[in-house]
Every structure is written in C-alpha cells, then in structure tokens.
Amino acid sequence: MRTFAIRVATLAAAITTIAAPIAPTTAAAAAQGLAFRPLSHSGYNINGYNWGGYAAQGSGFTSVSASWTEPNASCNSSNDLYAPWVGIDGYGSSSVEQTGVATDCSSGSPVDQAWYEMYPANPVYLSTSSYPVRAGDTINASVTYAGSNRYTLKLNDSTRGWTYTTTKTLSAQRVSAEVIIESPTGAYPNFGTLHFTNATVNGASLGSYSPVAMDPSNGAYEARTSALSGGTAFTETYLTE
C-alpha cells in the first residue's frame, strides 16, 4: 500500500473552503485518512458541496452498484484528490458505507488506488500491487446490505481481472444510496469526462428513485453532472479545480 503524505494544513484549508460558512464535522488528519464523506451542516450533504452525482432518498436501501471507466486524470496541484464511488447513506445520515477508486496527486503525479470506507472509520486503501488500477480500466463497484448491520463491499477491475470483497459491520440508517464523485480536499484533478453506467439501487434503475442530482462546488462549480440516460447512466464533466 502506498503511503500518503500527511496534509493537515491542506485538509483544514479545504474544509474551510468547501463548507464555509457552515461548520463541518471533524475529519481525519492524514491524506490516507481523508474521509470520503460529505462536508456540510450536521455531517450530511444537503447540496453539492464536495459531492457530484446522484443520491436516491428513502428508507431501507439494501444495494447500490455502478460501473465506470477510470479516467486518465492530470494533476493541477498536489492538493488534488478525488474518487468515484458507490455507497449507502451519507445523504441525510451521518454514516457512509462506500467503495471506489481514489486518484491522489500529493506526489505530483496522479496515483489511482482502490479503497473502501465505513465512515466514521477511516478509509482503507488496498495494496496497489495486489489490486492495481490504471486509467482506462473498467471498474465495477457495489455495496450490499447483508442483514444484522453487515455490509458487503465489492470492487472489481475487470480489465486486470481482480475482485476485492469485504463484509463489515456498522449500525446505519440506510436512508440513501449514491453514485458519486467526491474530493475531500475540494480540489479535483482534470479527469475530463467520467462515464457511470449500470447504476442500480435495490436491483432497479437509479432513475426509478427520482434521485437528487448534485454538482460539486468549491465557490465555483468544479464538475457538471449530466441528466440520467435510461435511468442507469450519466457523466461527470470536469470544469475546474
């Protein structure tokens, strides 16, 4: 697993920029520990902030899944950090059960790394040697509620032929399900256009839940979320860091 540099000051500045004037919840201090969760009032998202994509709202969500092609990102600065992911909770609740691929620019060049997170616990990054991800890879991600507060998080890179599955326990509300891009630092690398496909919630199309659409904003809109196509596909287009 690649060791991320500690960026306490960067994170503090990012939180101030993203959420001001609304006070955010406490976040982890290390880049590897940067929580992929909403930065907003009461610990949950009420608009774009650092999230872009779609969130279905309701109760009793049991599964969410989507696929994407990992973009060929270019770094604007060493502060750039973002991830596409799928998850349950976080929009209207203070936990998030999620998995995806982070692109980190703290070394000066983009490094892609698979991860999962059961927020409020810190994210867990997978070994880049055992679970490598490169631009152009096809990623399939899912989070499934297995009952008794257990969640199965699954990430597959069909281009490289690996699958990672883990089951974790967390008492959570299951009041939302999301397909999202997010930057914990509020700074996106230039990822061009990211295409989400096969987006489903509880085995049905994401669109069947009339989900909330979000554009990430850090004073200016950083990416644009397209309309849903066929209820299961949409794009995120980079605008600015």
C-alpha positions in Angstrom: 0.0 0.0 0.0 1.3 3.4 -0.9 1.9 5.7 2.0 0.2 9.1 1.6 1.9 12.2 2.9 0.3 13.9 5.9 -1.5 17.1 4.9 -3.1 18.5 8.0 -2.9 22.2 6.9 -4.2 21.3 3.4 -7.2 19.5 4.8 -8.0 22.3 7.3 -7.9 24.8 4.5 -10.0 22.6 2.2 -12.7 22.1 4.8 -12.9 25.9 5.4 -13.2 26.5 1.6 -15.8 23.7 0.9 -18.2 24.3 3.8 -17.9 27.9 4.8 -19.7 29.5 6.4 -21.4 26.3 7.6 -19.2 24.5 10.2 -18.2 20.9 9.0 -17.8 17.9 11.1 -14.4 16.7 12.3 -12.3 14.9 9.7 -9.2 12.8 9.7 -5.8 14.5 9.5 -3.8 12.3 7.2 -4.2 12.2 3.4 -4.6 8.5 3.6 -7.2 9.1 6.2 -9.1 11.8 4.4 -12.7 10.7 4.8 -14.7 10.4 1.6 -17.9 11.8 3.1 -20.0 14.9 2.8 -18.7 18.2 4.4 -21.7 20.1 5.5 -24.0 21.0 8.3 -24.9 18.2 10.7 -22.5 15.8 8.9 -24.6 15.1 5.9 -25.0 16.6 2.4 -27.8 19.0 1.6 -26.5 20.0 -1.8 -23.4 19.5 -4.0 -20.5 20.8 -1.7 -17.8 18.2 -2.3 -20.2 15.6 -3.9 -21.2 15.3 -7.6 -23.6 12.7 -8.9 -26.9 11.3 -7.8 -28.4 10.3 -4.4 -31.6 8.3 -4.0 -33.6 9.1 -0.9 -36.0 6.9 1.1 -35.6 4.1 3.6 -34.4 0.5 3.8 -31.9 0.7 1.0 -30.2 -2.7 0.5 -27.9 -2.3 -2.5 -26.3 0.1 -4.9 -24.0 -0.6 -7.8 -22.4 1.1 -10.8 -19.6 0.8 -13.3 -17.2 3.3 -14.8 -14.0 3.5 -16.9 -11.2 5.0 -14.8 -10.3 8.4 -16.3 -6.8 9.5 -17.3 -6.5 12.3 -14.9 -3.9 15.1 -14.9 -2.9 17.0 -11.7 -3.4 20.7 -11.3 -1.7 20.7 -7.9 -0.5 18.4 -5.2 -3.7 19.1 -3.3 -5.9 17.4 -5.9 -7.7 14.3 -4.7 -10.9 12.8 -5.8 -12.8 9.5 -6.2 -15.7 8.0 -8.0 -17.6 5.7 -5.7 -20.9 4.0 -4.8 -22.4 3.9 -1.3 -25.3 3.7 1.0 -26.1 6.5 3.5 -24.4 9.9 3.8 -27.2 12.0 2.3 -29.4 12.7 5.3 -27.4 10.5 7.6 -24.0 10.7 9.3 -22.5 7.3 8.2 -21.4 6.2 4.7 -20.7 2.7 3.6 -18.8 3.0 0.3 -16.2 1.8 -2.1 -14.4 3.2 -5.2 -11.1 4.3 -6.6 -9.2 7.4 -5.4 -6.9 9.5 -7.5 -4.3 11.3 -5.4 -1.9 14.0 -6.6 0.1 14.5 -3.4 3.3 13.1 -5.1 2.9 15.5 -8.0 1.5 12.8 -10.4 -1.9 11.0 -10.3 -1.9 7.7 -8.4 -5.0 5.6 -8.6 -5.8 3.4 -5.6 -8.8 1.2 -4.7 -10.4 1.8 -1.3 -13.5 1.3 0.8 -14.8 3.1 3.8 -17.3 2.6 6.6 -17.4 6.2 7.8 -16.9 7.4 10.5 -14.0 4.9 10.4 -11.1 6.0 8.2 -10.9 4.7 4.6 -9.0 1.5 3.9 -6.7 1.6 0.9 -6.0 -1.6 -1.0 -2.5 -2.7 -2.0 -1.5 -1.2 -5.3 0.5 -4.4 -6.1 -2.3 -6.8 -5.4 -5.2 -4.6 -6.6 -3.7 -2.2 -9.3 -5.8 0.3 -11.1 -4.8 2.3 -14.2 -6.5 4.8 -16.4 -8.8 3.0 -18.9 -9.6 0.2 -16.6 -13.3 -0.9 -16.2 -14.4 -0.7 -12.6 -17.5 -2.3 -11.1 -18.5 -1.4 -7.6 -21.3 -2.4 -5.3 -22.4 -2.1 -1.7 -25.0 -4.6 -0.4 -26.7 -4.8 3.0 -26.4 -8.3 4.2 -28.6 -8.0 7.3 -27.7 -7.7 11.0 -25.9 -4.4 10.4 -23.5 -6.1 8.0 -22.5 -4.6 4.6 -20.7 -6.4 1.8 -18.5 -4.0 -0.3 -17.2 -5.3 -3.6 -14.8 -3.7 -6.1 -13.9 -5.4 -9.4 -11.3 -4.3 -12.0 -12.5 -6.4 -15.0 -9.6 -5.1 -17.1 -7.0 -6.5 -14.7 -9.0 -9.4 -13.5 -9.2 -8.8 -9.8 -12.0 -8.6 -7.3 -11.9 -7.5 -3.7 -14.8 -8.3 -1.4 -15.1 -7.5 2.3 -18.0 -7.6 4.8 -18.1 -5.0 7.6 -20.5 -4.3 10.5 -22.0 -0.9 11.1 -25.2 0.3 12.7 -26.5 2.7 10.0 -29.9 4.2 8.8 -29.8 3.1 5.1 -31.8 6.3 4.1 -29.9 7.0 0.9 -28.0 5.3 -1.9 -25.5 7.1 -4.1 -23.3 7.1 -7.2 -20.8 9.9 -6.6 -17.6 11.7 -7.4 -16.0 13.4 -4.5 -13.0 15.5 -3.5 -12.2 15.6 0.3 -9.8 18.4 -0.3 -12.2 20.4 -2.5 -9.7 20.2 -5.4 -10.3 18.0 -8.4 -7.6 16.9 -10.9 -8.6 17.3 -14.5 -10.4 13.9 -15.1 -12.0 15.0 -18.4 -15.3 13.1 -18.6 -16.2 10.2 -16.4 -19.0 7.9 -17.6 -21.0 6.0 -15.0 -23.1 3.1 -16.4 -25.2 0.3 -15.0 -26.2 2.4 -12.0 -28.8 0.5 -9.9 -30.4 0.8 -6.5 -32.1 -2.2 -4.8 -31.8 -4.0 -8.2 -33.8 -1.3 -10.1 -32.5 1.6 -12.1 -31.1 4.5 -10.2 -33.5 6.8 -12.1 -36.5 4.9 -10.8 -35.9 6.5 -7.4 -36.0 10.1 -8.8 -32.6 10.8 -7.2 -31.2 14.2 -6.3 -28.6 15.5 -8.8 -25.5 17.3 -7.4 -22.7 19.4 -8.9 -19.6 19.7 -6.7 -18.9 23.3 -5.8 -15.9 25.0 -4.2 -17.0 28.6 -4.7 -17.3 27.7 -8.4 -18.7 24.5 -9.9 -15.9 22.0 -10.3 -17.8 19.4 -12.4 -21.1 19.1 -14.1 -23.5 16.1 -13.7 -25.4 15.2 -16.8 -29.0 14.0 -16.9 -29.6 10.3 -16.5 -29.7 8.3 -19.6 -32.0 5.3 -19.5 -32.1 5.7 -15.7 -28.7 4.0 -15.3 -26.1 6.1 -17.0 -24.7 9.6 -16.6 -21.5 11.6 -17.0 -19.4 13.8 -14.8 -17.5 16.5 -16.7 -14.6 18.3 -15.2 -14.8 22.1 -15.1 -12.2 23.5 -12.7 -10.0 22.6 -9.8 
